[in-house]
Amino acid sequence: MARTVWRSTVGKKAVMAVSGLIMLLYLVAHMIGNLKIYFGAGEFNHYAHWLRTVGEPFMHYEWTLWLIRVVLVVAVVAHAVSAYQLSRRDIRARPAKYVHARPRASYATRTMRWGGIILGLFIVWHLLDLTTGTVHSGGFQEGHPYQNVVDTFSTWYGNVIYIVAMLALGLHIRHGLWSAAQTLGVGSRARDRALKTVADVLAVLLTAGFIAVPVGVMTGVVS
């Protein structure tokens, strides 16, 4: 049954919707945690340490964090694979161009695929920068996330990469949340306006919340 569902277009769209919502919940929590940087190094570093001790003593040190990471990796892979396969299926179904021009789609709709690629590349860079320290601009300090974040956003390219990715994220959420609601049967003609408003507001809040961190470093509020 699972294989049958996965092979169907509806099944792939459902996987995209559910995995997207899982990542969206994580992004909301991640953004709130990121904003703790405005309360100083002690508060931010304490929060980072707390993430590794969640669930103790029932859960061992970092077990909860690794469980969250595994769920996120599965969600990201499922989302990306579903999107790629649906895109290929769409191309095969319409190999020739339309005789008449199709209605002009929104900017977010037309950039969903490129936005997904940008976000995928950003995730790799973000992990190598602030998790492993492989491409970190300064001297990466294990256990000192506050200073590592300040180092990253003290470089012009760190700010450019992050802000461009967050703008792509906003567009992705704006269209993706509404699409997920349609796929899961939540949307309707009567609810469309409300759903689009929620998607717009959430996209703006998340984009602004994430971008607030590099802006804080650039303006010297966070230093």
VOGU-3710 file (C-alpha; in Angstrom, 3 decimals, decimal comma):
1> martvwrstv> 0,000/0,000/0,000  2,811/2,385/0,887  4,507/1,710/-2,451  1,238/2,304/-4,311  0,664/5,600/-2,527  4,246/6,719/-3,150  4,037/5,956/-6,874  0,898/8,050/-7,326  0,978/11,784/-7,990  -1,420/12,418/-5,108
11> gkkavmavsg> 0,791/10,376/-2,783  3,918/12,334/-3,712  2,075/15,612/-3,191  0,896/14,388/0,218  4,487/13,478/1,164  5,593/16,944/0,056  2,859/18,582/2,105  3,493/16,628/5,322  7,292/16,907/5,104  6,956/20,609/4,360
21> limllylvah> 4,794/21,170/7,438  7,310/19,290/9,608  10,074/21,582/8,366  7,848/24,632/8,850  7,265/23,775/12,519  11,014/23,414/12,963  11,641/26,763/11,270  9,255/28,561/13,627  11,029/27,083/16,669  14,458/27,731/15,111
31> mignlkiyfg> 13,653/31,379/14,408  12,437/31,967/17,984  15,628/30,381/19,297  17,782/32,472/16,965  16,274/35,709/18,287  17,684/34,889/21,726  20,954/36,228/20,358  19,617/39,719/21,154  19,717/38,848/24,883  23,473/38,389/24,872
41> agefnhyahw> 26,119/35,692/24,616  25,254/34,042/27,936  21,573/33,612/27,070  22,248/32,385/23,529  24,987/29,932/24,506  22,844/28,615/27,357  20,007/28,001/24,898  22,368/26,107/22,569  23,520/23,954/25,484  19,918/23,330/26,572
51> lrtvgepfmh> 19,128/21,893/23,137  21,641/19,124/23,873  20,161/18,294/27,284  16,457/18,229/26,377  14,813/15,121/27,825  17,482/14,359/30,420  17,766/12,202/32,417  15,337/9,982/30,468  17,130/10,803/27,227  20,920/10,688/27,098
61> yewtlwlirv> 22,945/13,827/26,282  22,149/14,990/22,691  19,781/12,054/22,001  16,761/14,341/21,597  18,735/16,678/19,376  19,876/13,795/17,178  16,300/12,486/16,994  15,169/15,894/15,746  18,018/15,921/13,225  17,052/12,488/11,885
71> vlvvavvaha> 13,399/13,531/11,485  14,486/16,696/9,672  16,840/14,828/7,336  14,066/12,383/6,441  11,666/15,296/5,859  14,152/17,202/3,683  15,017/14,138/1,580  11,349/13,137/1,177  10,432/16,707/0,208  13,256/17,052/-2,312
81> vsayqlsrrd> 12,744/13,636/-3,914  8,978/14,173/-4,198  9,482/17,614/-5,743  12,011/16,281/-8,265  9,896/13,313/-9,288  6,739/15,418/-9,607  8,662/17,908/-11,736  9,926/15,152/-14,042  6,438/13,663/-14,255  5,010/17,069/-15,174
91> irarpakyvh> 7,596/17,512/-17,942  6,902/14,050/-19,378  3,170/14,724/-19,351  3,608/17,928/-21,355  6,688/17,500/-23,612  5,459/20,153/-26,084  4,789/23,785/-25,298  1,238/25,022/-24,824  -0,415/26,406/-27,957  -1,826/29,299/-25,957
101> arprasyatr> 0,128/31,104/-23,288  -0,684/29,903/-19,783  -1,929/32,442/-17,216  0,967/34,254/-15,582  1,777/32,606/-12,249  2,937/34,442/-9,154  6,644/35,092/-8,672  6,724/32,605/-5,794  5,112/29,892/-7,921  7,536/30,398/-10,802
111> tmrwggiilg> 10,557/30,287/-8,528  9,584/27,320/-6,332  12,034/24,970/-8,047  14,948/27,393/-8,072  14,075/28,415/-4,534  14,249/24,792/-3,453  17,695/24,409/-5,028  18,920/27,597/-3,348  17,642/26,388/0,025  19,223/22,969/-0,452
121> lfivwhlldl> 22,621/24,509/-1,159  22,163/26,909/1,750  21,454/24,086/4,205  24,761/22,443/3,232  26,671/25,723/3,649  24,895/26,553/6,922  25,799/23,187/8,462  29,423/23,388/7,290  29,643/26,916/8,662  27,964/26,824/12,077
131> ttgtvhsggf> 27,728/23,122/12,945  31,018/21,582/11,809  32,966/24,816/11,301  34,458/23,477/8,052  33,875/26,689/6,049  33,630/29,046/9,010  35,131/32,463/8,348  36,769/32,959/11,755  38,276/30,618/14,266  35,390/28,247/14,914
141> qeghpyqnvv> 34,798/27,834/18,649  33,086/24,612/19,696  30,464/25,347/22,346  30,428/29,108/21,634  27,631/29,556/19,056  27,175/33,256/19,839  30,704/34,136/18,747  30,466/31,810/15,731  27,298/33,567/14,547  28,896/36,995/15,003
151> dtfstwygnv> 31,940/35,813/13,015  29,791/34,595/10,131  27,763/37,777/9,838  30,822/39,966/10,152  31,655/38,997/6,553  29,846/40,445/3,526  29,461/37,076/1,817  28,025/35,450/4,951  25,318/38,118/5,031  24,611/37,874/1,290
161> iyivamlalg> 24,286/34,065/1,329  22,044/34,080/4,392  19,754/36,939/3,338  19,290/35,612/-0,217  18,439/32,174/1,209  15,936/33,662/3,679  14,211/35,626/0,914  13,953/32,388/-1,087  12,586/30,696/2,038  9,890/33,345/2,396
171> lhirhglwsa> 8,723/32,858/-1,185  8,837/29,078/-0,747  6,686/29,208/2,398  4,242/31,693/0,878  3,345/29,326/-1,951  4,119/26,018/-0,248  1,877/26,477/2,800  -1,139/27,266/0,649  -0,350/24,330/-1,674  -0,006/21,964/1,300
181> aqtlgvgsra> -3,424/23,030/2,565  -4,958/22,235/-0,826  -3,222/18,852/-0,997  -4,347/17,819/2,500  -7,937/18,872/1,840  -7,941/21,835/4,212  -8,378/24,423/1,496  -11,670/25,423/-0,075  -13,044/28,344/-2,048  -14,363/29,899/1,162
191> rdralktvad> -11,037/29,475/2,996  -8,651/30,410/0,200  -8,405/34,077/1,153  -7,720/33,256/4,819  -5,165/30,578/3,945  -3,297/32,888/1,586  -3,282/35,596/4,239  -1,877/33,169/6,824  0,785/32,031/4,333  1,744/35,629/3,535
201> vlavlltagf> 1,943/36,682/7,194  3,922/33,600/8,239  6,333/34,000/5,322  6,976/37,655/6,216  7,414/36,927/9,940  9,842/34,056/9,367  11,846/35,955/6,766  12,068/39,052/8,959  12,848/36,999/12,068  15,727/35,135/10,448
211> iavpvgvmtg> 17,146/38,207/8,703  17,032/40,111/12,002  20,099/38,142/13,153  22,572/39,279/10,443  21,051/42,758/10,565  21,721/42,855/14,315  25,365/41,951/13,733  25,795/44,397/10,828  24,340/47,285/12,851  26,428/46,475/15,922
221> vvs> 23,410/45,693/18,124  24,776/42,146/18,369  28,556/42,142/18,792
//
